[in-house]
Amino acid sequence: MSLASKSLTIKLNESDPRSSLIQSLKREKILKSESVEDALLDIKREDFVWQGEEALAYIDEPLPLGDTGQTISAPHMVAIMLEEAELSIGMKVLEIGTGSGYNAALIAHIVSKVLKNTDGPLVVTVERNPKLVEFARENLRKAGYEKIVLVVEGDGSLGYPQGSGQMIYDRIIVTAGAPFIPPYLCRQLKIGGLLLVPVGPNLSQTLVKAKKIETSDGKYDLRQQKLMQVMFVPLIGQSAHSN
Ligand code: SAM
C-alpha cells in the first residue's frame, strides 16, 4: 500500500468516532470541501470540550462549557458556517464568540495551512467571558495555534479593535445570536468580504450571509442572504442584546 493510500485509509476509518462523524456530515451534504474536512479531521474536538465531556465530543450536539452557561456549538453547525464562509489560505478572519476556541482553531487550520510565518495573527477571536478567554487560550496553545489566533477579551459586538472604522477582515463569523447586524462588524469587513451572523431573538435566529459590495457613489452595501433557522446563545454587548 502506498503512503498516500495508507493515510487515506487512516483518515477515513469509520470505527474512529471523529471519522464517522465526518462521514455522516458528508453523507448529509453538510461537509463539502476538502479544506473543511481536513480541519475537522486534524483538530480534535475532545481537546476543546470541558473536562469530563470528552466521551461526548463526537456526538453531533452542542455541549455545555462548565458552569459558564455557554456552549461549544454542534459539529454540523460549525461545518455549515465554515463551508458558507468560503475561507481560503491567507485570509484575515474575525470571530465573535470564542467559547472553547474550537471554531477558531478550525478557521486557523484552513487559512494558515501552508503558511509557516504569518505577519501577525490571521484569526482574531473575541470573547466576553474571562473564564472562557483563559480556557480557549490554553486549548489553542495546546493545539499549536497561539501564534495564528489572537484571543481578545471584550465585547465583540463592537468588532476589533473596538469601534474601529477600518476595513480589516476578509471574513467575519459571529457564533452568537445578534438582534441585528452589528454596524461595526459591517465597517470592519473588506469590500468583497463575507459576514456570517445569526440574527434574531434569543435562541431563535436566521443565519444571515452578507457580502459587502461597493456602490456607485463610493459607499458600500451589504447583499444579504438568509440561509436557515438556527439556535445560538445570545450575543450580549453594546451593539447587541443587553443581557
Ligand atoms: N465558537 C465557539 C466555540 O467554538 O466553542 C462557540 C461559541 S458560543 C455558542 C457563543 C459565545 O459567544 C459564548 O462563549 C459567549 O460568551 C460569547 N459572546 C456572547 N456575546 C459576546 C460578545 N458581545 N462579545 C464576545 N463574545 C460574546
Boltz pocket constraint, residues with backbone or C-beta under 6 A from the ligand:
constraints:
  - pocket:
      binder: B
      contacts: [[A, 70], [A, 71], [A, 72], [A, 73], [A, 96], [A, 97], [A, 98], [A, 99], [A, 100], [A, 101], [A, 102], [A, 103], [A, 104], [A, 126], [A, 127], [A, 128], [A, 129], [A, 132], [A, 154], [A, 155], [A, 156], [A, 157], [A, 175], [A, 176], [A, 232], [A, 233], [A, 234], [A, 235], [A, 236], [A, 237], [A, 238], [A, 240]]
      max_distance: 6.0
